[in-house]
Amino acid sequence: MDNERLIKSSSRVKAHGEVFTPKRIVTLMLDQPELQEPLHSLSATFLEPSAGEGAFLVELLKQKMAVALSKSTSATTYSRNCLIALSSLYGIEYLEDNVEMLVMNMITTFNQLYVQDITNFAKKPNQHVLESAKVIIRTNMAQGDTLKYVNADGKPILLSEWKQVDGKANLVQRTEYTFESIVNESGPTNTVAGETEEMDLFAGSGFFEEKPKAKLHRYKACRWTDIYKQEIENLP
Ligand SMILES: C[S@@+](CC[C@H](N)C(=O)[O-])C[C@H]1O[C@@H](n2cnc3c(N)ncnc32)[C@H](O)[C@@H]1O
């Protein structure tokens, strides 16, 4: 998004309403007073339902990583706080080339800031943090049609909740949900559900179509820095 290219082609604007938001508008919008509290909470979630190449998500990540730094007293807490902040950001984007750019922009931003700011604690970057960040980004940035709740294969869009295990600050439990269940059912608490109220207004023709059942995984609770292992729980 460096050179502020806001339009790729007129046919894409016509077909998908693809016009990217200029950085100064993103900054202005994120400066709104009602966003300051969630922006200063590492775990308060944000969902961008038409994420493009990440104009909003990249800026949200920058701001949340600054908060992570301000709340950290060691390389260990900084690493964990960065992953908690990252895991709170979700994006859905229809066009596959945009999803690729979105994932790349998020990975680049996370890596640059983490590698730069870990030096505040006189430590080298932990490769497991960088690998775990990639898994979180590839999981939270989903390709799909937000209005129909399905991806390009016609399968339900899946999102994962990353929840700290009660009483154990260094452990996280990852749980998969269909995006549709988050929007239309109670979904997990204090997660993307609260950020998607306007979805119902726009849910259109695909709403009542029969959709294939999703196979949901339950992952083993693990340390934040072991997320990259993606160990699945063996259910009986
Ligand atoms: C106006 S652009 C905004 C992109 C980004 N939010 C920004 O501010 O730069 C809208 C984006 O939504 C995507 N889009 C259009 N219809 C969609 C749908 N049904 N589900 C998910 N994404 C969609 C387009 O591909 C495009 O990237």
The ligand as a MOL file (V3000), in Angstrom:
LIG
                    3D

  0  0  0     0  0            999 V3000
M  V30 BEGIN CTAB
M  V30 COUNTS 27 29 0 0 0
M  V30 BEGIN ATOM
M  V30 1 C -13.9910 -0.6410 -1.2070 0
M  V30 2 S -12.7910 -1.9630 -1.2010 0 CHG=1
M  V30 3 C -12.1210 -1.6870 0.4190 0
M  V30 4 C -10.8850 -2.4790 0.7260 0
M  V30 5 C -10.2490 -2.1610 2.0910 0
M  V30 6 N -11.1990 -2.3080 3.1590 0
M  V30 7 C -9.7200 -0.7460 2.1170 0
M  V30 8 O -10.3040 0.0770 2.8330 0
M  V30 9 O -8.7370 -0.4610 1.4230 0 CHG=-1
M  V30 10 C -13.8600 -3.3580 -0.9870 0
M  V30 11 C -13.1780 -4.7140 -0.9500 0
M  V30 12 O -14.1770 -5.7030 -0.6690 0
M  V30 13 C -13.9760 -6.8400 -1.4680 0
M  V30 14 N -15.2970 -7.4900 -1.5950 0
M  V30 15 C -16.3100 -7.1650 -2.4300 0
M  V30 16 N -17.3720 -7.9720 -2.2100 0
M  V30 17 C -17.0160 -8.8230 -1.2060 0
M  V30 18 C -17.6720 -9.8880 -0.5310 0
M  V30 19 N -18.9210 -10.2450 -0.8490 0
M  V30 20 N -17.0230 -10.5440 0.4520 0
M  V30 21 C -15.7490 -10.1890 0.7930 0
M  V30 22 N -15.0770 -9.1890 0.1820 0
M  V30 23 C -15.6930 -8.5070 -0.7960 0
M  V30 24 C -13.4030 -6.3000 -2.7590 0
M  V30 25 O -12.6740 -7.2840 -3.4460 0
M  V30 26 C -12.5380 -5.1420 -2.2590 0
M  V30 27 O -11.2200 -5.5740 -2.0140 0
M  V30 END ATOM
M  V30 BEGIN BOND
M  V30 1 1 1 2
M  V30 2 1 2 3
M  V30 3 1 2 10
M  V30 4 1 3 4
M  V30 5 1 4 5
M  V30 6 1 5 6
M  V30 7 1 5 7
M  V30 8 2 7 8
M  V30 9 1 7 9
M  V30 10 1 10 11
M  V30 11 1 11 12
M  V30 12 1 11 26
M  V30 13 1 12 13
M  V30 14 1 13 14
M  V30 15 1 13 24
M  V30 16 1 14 15
M  V30 17 1 14 23
M  V30 18 2 15 16
M  V30 19 1 16 17
M  V30 20 1 17 18
M  V30 21 2 17 23
M  V30 22 1 18 19
M  V30 23 2 18 20
M  V30 24 1 20 21
M  V30 25 2 21 22
M  V30 26 1 22 23
M  V30 27 1 24 25
M  V30 28 1 24 26
M  V30 29 1 26 27
M  V30 END BOND
M  V30 END CTAB
M  END
